[in-house]
Amino acid sequence: MLSYKNRLLKKNDFQRVFKKGKSIKSDFLFLKFCDNNLNESRFGIIVSKKVSKRAVDRNKIKRKTRHRIKELLPEIKKGKDVALIILFKKEEIKIKEIFQKAGLL
């Protein structure tokens, strides 16, 4: 589980990332990221209702995504706020590829 110090939780943080952040898009992922003034990188995950109408399914996808981010955390640059939007349902979410494309690894 990704610790709370590594999560974007507040509405203001998400708004700042969406206003000031750079973006990268892949087939089914959309990534927005910007710098923060912290020693840790923080991540927020949004799963579109196009993926599933059921909140249970969307939350399960979020948990799996957080677990993958936790595995990559030692490789990820510090001091970034990242919002990851999952647009379509896909069996294997390739987070490492989109992070490399964005220059976060």
N, C-alpha and C positions, 0 to 999 in steps of 0.2 A: 504494500500500500504506500502510495506517495504521501510523505508527511505534509502537514498543514503549512509548514513554512515554505514549501515548494508549490503551493497552490494559489491561483488567482481566485479570490472569493468575492471581492467587493465589486459592486457595479461601476464605481469610479475607475477602478483598475482596468476593467474590460473596456470601458469607454475610451480611456487613454490609449490603450493598445489599438483599438479600431480607428481612432482619429490620427494618431501620430505614427503608427506602425507601418512597416513594409509588409508586402504580401507575396506569397508563393501559392500557386494552385497546381494540384496534380489531378488525376482522373476523378478521384472521389474525396480528396482532402483539400482543405483551404487553410493556410497557415498565415497568421498575422503575428508579427513580433516587433518589439522595440526595446530599447535599453531601459533599465531601472537603476536606481542608485543604491542597490543592495548587493550583498556578497553572495546571494543565492539567486538562482533562476526560478521563476514561478510559471506555472502552467495552468491554463484553463481549458476545459474540454466542453465543446458544444456538439450535441448530436441532433441533427435535423429530424423533424417529424416525418420527413420523406423516408427515413431509414425504417422507422416503426412508429405506429400510432401509440403503442403501449409503452408507458414510462418504465416498466420493468425491463423491457428489452433495451431501451436507450441507456438506462443506468448500468446494465450489464456490460454494454459496449464501453461506457466510460470507465468502469472498473478495470477492464482488460487493457484499455489504452493507458491508464495511469500505471498499471503494472509494467507495461513495456517502456514507458518513460522512466520509471524508477530504475530499470535495468540499464538504461542509457545515461542516467544522470551523471556518473563520473566523467563521461566523455563530453558532455554538453558544456559550452562556455558559460561562465558565471555572469550575473548581472543582466539577465534578459527576462522580459515578460513575454510569454508566448500564449496565443489563443489558437487552439486547434479545432477546426470545424469539420465534422465528419458529415459529408453530404449524401452519400449513398451506402447501402449495405454491401459490405465486401467481407469475405471470409478472412483474408489475411491483410491486416492494415500495416503498410510498410512505412512506419514512422521514421525509421533511421534514414531512409532514402530522401524523404522530404526535408529532414533536418540537415542532411548533408547539402542538399540543393540550396537551402537557405543560408548555409555557412555557420550553422549553430554548433557543429561538431568539430 
